[in-house]
């Protein structure tokens, strides 16, 4: 543990070095430093890739670790990564991965199949909560993983499992560093955000150089990274990266237009200004397509939160009453949100899977029309009547009041919540809006379950089964009632069955109906209410070369460099 005085010194020195670096950066050509500056919206919660459940933690370590395979964001097909090739045999029930021989961990120890086996043991260890296990189980059973030698990994399946190549690319962690922690039950306490950067033993294109909470994460190029370009040149081409932390999106935008950031994904209200100032700011602005993820209101249906000592909080009945939820769905003004919050650069979100996924998105769902009169009528008919002007009560006479939260620092989310709160107030429903710092909110969602309603977003995935930790009743991100020991409702049990059945079908077009049905169930049962999907843009310095962002991510990020 770092002593407080030492830690304060580190922060002061790092801040001073950072300031000097930025002054030098503004005054000189970017190509001199070959360091890419981007932003992130909050501090990470962990540096342990197995424990990551939030976007900030994932962003912080995504360039430190690699998996057996990776997904090409242009073709959306699996490609070699730590595994240079693989063979499929036994009718699709056995996959043999052939590992690269020239990969070393950042402490000089060679990467081998033992690290892959160890990573899988950590994922399947019941003491290690993680979001990967749901997509790496077949019929409720873990994969059988063997290593006949140091550079071969054999995965055996009880049956053909279509999503495997999209799920197996989990970040590999080093056995020689974390093996003892897993054996002694200390794995969950390893590689927290107080870990010294040099102690993060990694094998990705970058190494962490320093972390200053609330300010920045700095990375330097990994000199031992295995990948080479088409001419045998070392990769990545950048010498370093910096993630500047700013919970305030306005502050992030100002940093970009003042030259402190090289890449920025603007909000809708910023797009027009950036379009007009491309020449002045020496930037390029490009659309990236409809958001692949989703932003939704989730309602807590967890009896562990609402039922204590035999007494039930009335909110539990409200949020599990389909009539109440239908009324709340009709009270969401998506068109108003698109116009007011996104300047028209968004589309209504109806299904859980984005239309960016042209195979698995269900295009047949009919949205809940915004209609406050209809919402009031549904509530009246279900026994939720006005107790007095402006105050609606449930059938037992309890005034309907609940809390709404979302991560702090996002003005668009604040606006969406304000619009929804106002429309619910018109129905006589009081909403207490209290945004929370992201780490505190994650703790409520993951551990204490102390929340009523949350506006939150999840990133999208090409393979729909990779969202099993959200969709499956036992998933840790089954946000409205995580880790159910048994499906709490028949429709959740049906989703579990559909997830299992969908993995048995190898042809993606024949698999699609299973996931279309899941989207229909979520649409009908309303544990979440979808909002809208933004039409995304990315802005970046025109001195950047080989920067190619697609709907599903950046293509060949190792090739990015500043023009000399």
N, C-alpha and C positions, 0 to 999 in steps of 0.2 A: 504494500500500500504506500503510495506517495504521500509524504508529509505535506501538510497544508502549506507551510512556508515555501517548500520547494516548488509546489504546484503553482503558487502565486508567481514565483519568479519565472517559471516556464511561460505562464500566460503573458506576463509583461514583456519578456524577451520576444516571444512569438509575435505579439502584437506590434512591437517596434519593428521587427524584421518584415512583417507583413506590410506595414505602412511604407517602409523604405522601398520594398519591392514594388508596390503599386505606383509610387512616384516615378521610379525608374521605368516602369512599364508604360506609363502615360507618355513619357518624354521620348521613348525609343520605339523602334519598329518591333512589332510583335514577333517577328521571325527570329530575333536575337535570342529570346528566352525559350521559344518553342514550348511554351506552357499555356495550356488551355484553361480559361477561367469560366466556370459555370456557377449557377446558383442552386440552392436547395432550400426548401421551405421550413425545415425544422431540424433539430439535432437528432442523430440516430439514437436508437434505444439499445442496440447491441452491435458488436462486431463479429458475433458468432453466426456464421451463415446458416447453420441448422436451426437456429432459434428465431430467425427473422420473420416477422409478420407484418411489418410496416414498410411503406415505400422509402422512407428516409434511410432506414437501416440498409435496405437493399441497395439503394443508390450509393451509399457510403462504401460498400464492400464489393460491388459488382465487378470491379476490375482487379480484384485481388485473388479471386478464385475462379476455377473453371470446372466444367463437367465433362462427362464422357462424350457427349454430343452437344451441339448448339443448333438453334433454329435460324435459318437464313431468312431475314425479314422481307426479302423480295420474293423468293419462291415459296416461303412458309414451309420449307421442307427441312428435315434433320440433315445436319452435315457433321463431318468428323471434328472432334475437338481433342480431348486427351486420348480418346480412342481414334486411331488413324483409319480403322475400318471395322466392319462387323459382318458376321455371317448369320443368316436365319435358317434354322433347320428344324427337323422333327415336326413338320406341319405347323410351324410358327410358334412352337412351344419352347424352343431353345434359341437364345441369341448369344453368340460368342463375340466379345469385343477384344480387339487386338490393340494394346496400348502402345503409345509412343515410348521410345527408349531414351529420348534425349531431353527429358523433363526433370527439373530439379526444384526442390523447395528452396525458399529464399535463404535457408540456413545451410544449403549445400547438400542436404540429404536427397538421394534420388527418389523420385515418385515411382510407386509401384502398385500392383494390384492389391497389396495389403491395405493401402490407403482407401481404395474403393470399398473393400469389404468392411473396413472400420467405419466409414461414413454410413454405409447401409445399417450397420449395427446400431449406430447412434440414432438414426432416424427411427428404427423400430423399437428402440429402448423405451419402455413405458414410463420411465422417469424423465424423458426428454420431450416436453411438449413442442410440437412443430407442425407446420402446415403442409409438409410434404408427404406424410404417411398416407393420407387419404387417396392420393393419386398413385401410390406405389404399393397398393394391396390389390390382390385379385381374389374375389369372392371372400373378402375378409381376411385373407391370409397374406403374409409377407412373401416377397419373391425369394426364391432359393438362389443364392449368389455364391459361386465358388471361384477359386483361383488355382488352376492347375500349375501355374508358374507365375513369376513376377510380372509378366506382361500380357497375361490373358485373364479375362474375366468372363465366366459363363453364367448366364442368367437363365434359370429354368422356370417355366410357368405351368400351372396346372391345365391351362388352355390358352389358345391364341388370345392375345390382349392387345387390341389395336392401338391404345394410347402410349404403349411402352416407350417408344423412341422420343415422344414428346415429354415424357415424365422423367426419364432416366438422366436427364442433363442436370441433376442437382449438383451444387458446388461440393467438390471433394475437399475434405479436411485431413490434416496429417495425423496418422496414428502415433508416430513417435513423439508428438507434442501433446496430444490430447487423450491418448490412450489411458493413462493413469487416471485422469479426471473422470472418464466414463466409467472405469472399473470401480471407482470409489464413490460414485454418485455425485461428483462435483462438476459434471459437465455443464450443467445449467449456469454455473457461476464463472465459467471461463470466458475469456475474451469479451468482457463487458467494456463499456465505453471508457473506463479508467485504465484500460490496458495500454502499456507502452507500445507505440507503433512497431518498434523493432521486435516485439514479442509476438506480433501477428505473422506467423510463418505461412507464407502464401506462395503461389506459383503462377499467378495471373500476369498480365502485362505491366502492372504497376505495383509498387509497394507503398504503404502508408508512411508518410514522413512526419506529420504532426497533426494533432487535433486540438483546436482551441474551442471549447464549448461556446456556442452562441456566435461564433465568428467564422471558422473555416476548418476544412479538412484539406490537407495538402498531400500530394502523391508524387513520387518520382518514378521514372521508368525503371522497370526490372531489367537489369543488365543480363540476366540469365534466362530471359523469356525465350521459349522454344520456337516461336513462329518467325518465319522469314518471308520477305516479299518475293515476287517472281524472279528477281535478280540475285536472291540470296542475301539481300540487305536486312539489317536488324529491324525488328518491329517491337513496340510501336514507334512511329516516327516522331511523335511528340516526346519531349524530355520530361514533361510533368503535367499534372493537372491540379487545379484547385477548385474545390467546391465552397463557395461563399454562402454562409448560412444567414438567411433573413426571413423571419416569420412574416414580415410585412411585405406583401406583394408590391406595394407602391415603391418601397425602398429598393426592391429587387429591380424594378423597371428603371428607376433612376440610375442605378449602377450600370445597367446595360447602355442606356443612351449616353452616359458620360464616359463610356469606354472601359469600365471596370470589369465587365463580363463580355465574353466572346460569343456565347450562345445563349439565347433566351427564347422561351416559348410564351408568346404574349397572350394576355387576356384579350377578349373580343374588343373591348373598348380601346385597346392600344394598337390594334391592327391598322386602322386607317392612318394614324399619325406615322407609324413606321413605314407604311407604303409611300407616304409623301416625302419622307426624309431619308430614303435609301441612299441617295447620292451624297447628301450632307453628312450622314453618319457612317458612310462607307460600309453599308451592310447589304445583305440580301434577305428577302422575305419570301417564304414559300409555304403554300398550304400543305398539310400532311394528311388531311382527310378527317372523317368523322371519328370521334373518340372511340377507341377500342374497348374502353372500360365502361363503367356505369357509376352514376352518382344518384343516390336514392335516400329516401327516408326509411329508416328501419325502426320497428317498434318492438320493445322488449316483451317477449312472451315467456320469460324464464321464471318458472315457479320458485326457483331458489332465491329469487329476489323479492317476489311478491307474496309468498306464503310463509308465515312464521308463527310458531306456537298455535297452529290451527286457525289462525286468522288470515284472511285473504284481503290484500289491497284491491280495491275496486278496479284499479287500472288493469289488472290482469284480465278481468272479464271484458273490459272495453277492447283491449288490443287483441283478444282472441275471438271477438264477436265479428263475424264477417259483415254484418250489416253496418256496424260502426265503422269498420275499415273501408267499406265501399263508399260510405259518405265522405270519409276523409280523402279518398282517391278523387272523388268528383269535386273536391274543394281545392285541388291543386291547379293553379293557372299556368300551365306550361307555356302557352303562347305569350302570356305576359312576361314570364321569366325569360323567354328567348328574346323578346324585344327590349326589355328593360335591363337585363343583366348581361346579355350576349350580343347586343346590337344587331340582332338577326342572324348571327353566325352560330347557329345551333339548330338542332332538330329535336322534336319530342322523342323521348325514350319510352318505348312500350315494352320491349322484351329485355330480359336479363342479358342476352348476348347481343353485341353490337352488330348493326348491318355491315360493318367493315368485314365481318366474317360471312362471306357470301354463301357458304354451305350450311352452317349450323344456326344462323340467325332465323328465327321464325317470323316470316313476313305477314302472317295471317291474323295476328292479334289485333283486336279492336280496342283502341285506347279508351280510358274513362274520360268522357267529355267533361270539361270544366263547366259546372252548373250548380251554383249555390242553392238555387231553389230546389233542385232535385236532391241535393245533399241534405237539405233541411227536411224534406219530405221523408227520405229514408230514415233519418234519425227519429222523426216523430213517430213513424209507423213501428219502429223498433223499441219504442218506449223511452227514448232520450228526448224529453220535452223541456221546454223553457220553464224554469222555476220562477223566474221574474225577468223583466226585460234585460237582455244581454247576458243572462246566465242560464246555461242549459245543464240539466241534471240527468243522471242515469235512472233506470227504473226503480232503484232503491232510494233515490233522492239525493245522491251524492253529487255535488257540483263537479263538472268535468274540468279538471285542471291537471295539466301535466307539464313536465320539463322537456325542453328541446335544447340539444347541444350540437356543436360542430367544432372542428379544430379552429383555434384562433389564427388570425393573420391572413384570412382569405376574404376580402371584401365581397366577392361574388357569392360565396356561401352565406355571408351575412345578409346580402340582399335577398337571396332565395328564401332564407328563413323568415325575414321580415315580411315578405309577400305572403308566405304561407300562414304566418301568425296572424296577419291582418284578416285574411279570408276566414280562418277558423274563428276569430273573434266575432265576425259577422254572423256566425252560426251559434254564438253563445258559448264557445269553447275557449277557455283561457289557457294560453301557452306562455310559460316562463322561459324566456330564451337566455341561456347562459353558455356562451362558447368557452371551451376549455383548451388549455395548452395540450399539444398533441400527445405527449408522453402520458400525461394524466388521463386523457381520454382513452388511450389504448389500455391502460390499467383497468379502467372501469369495464371496458368491453371484454377484456381477456380474463380478468381475475375477480373483481368485486361484483360485477354485473349490476352496479348501482347506477342505472340510467333508465329513462323512459322512452325517449325518441331521439334519434341521432341522424343528422345529415352527413353522409360519409361517401367516399368514392373508393371503388376497387378497380385495379388495373385489369385489362382484358387479357385473354389468352387464346392462342390459335386452337389449341386442343381443349375442347370443352370439359373433358374429364379432369383437366388440371385445376378446375374450380371445384373439385369434389370436396375439398376441405370447407367450402362455403355451402355447397348444396347438400351434402350428406348429413344426416341427422347427428352422427357422431363426430362431425368435423369441428375443429377448434375455432374455425371462422364461420360456423353456422350461427350467424350473429344474433338472431333473435332468441336462440336457446342453444348455446354451444354444448358440445360433447354430451348429447342425450344418451343415456345408457341403452334406451330402446326408443324407436321413433314415437314421438309424443302424439302424433296424429296419423290417421290413415293416409293422408296425402303426402306426408313426409316419408312414410314407409314406401309409398309408390315411387317417389323420387329415388329412394335408395335402390329399389328394384330396377328402375329405368337406367340408373347409372351402371349397374352391373351388366344389364342386358346390352347397353350401348357399347360396352368395351368388347363384346364378343364378335361384333360385326366389323370386318376388316375394310370393306369398301366405305369411304366417307359419305357418299351419297345415300347409301343404304343405312348408315348410322344416323343420319340427320333426323329422321322422325322421332327417335328416342329423346333427343335434346329439344326438339320442337315441343314435344309433350311436356317436358320439364318446365319450359318457359310458359306454357299455357297454365300449368298448375300454379306457378308463382304469381302469374297475372291474376288468376281467379281467387287464390287464397290470401293474397296481399300481406305476407309477412314484411314485405318491403313495398314501397311505392316509388317507382322509377320517376325521375325528373326529366332532364334533357341531356342530350349529348352535344358537346361543343364541336364545332368544325375547327380543327386545330391548325396552327401555323407555327413555323419556327423561323427565327431571325438569327443571323450569324454574320460575323465579320467577312467582308468580301476578300480578305487576305487569306481566308481558310481554303485549303485545297482538299479534295476528296471527302468533303463533308456531304453525306447523302442520307438524309433522314426520311424514312418511309412511314407508312401507317403503323407498322409493327416494330419500329425501332431503327437505330442507325446501322447502315450497311457498312461493313468492314471498318469499324472505328479505329483499328490499329493503323490504318493508312492515312488518317487525318494528319495534316501538318499545316504550318503557316508558309505562305509563299516567301521564298528567299529573296 
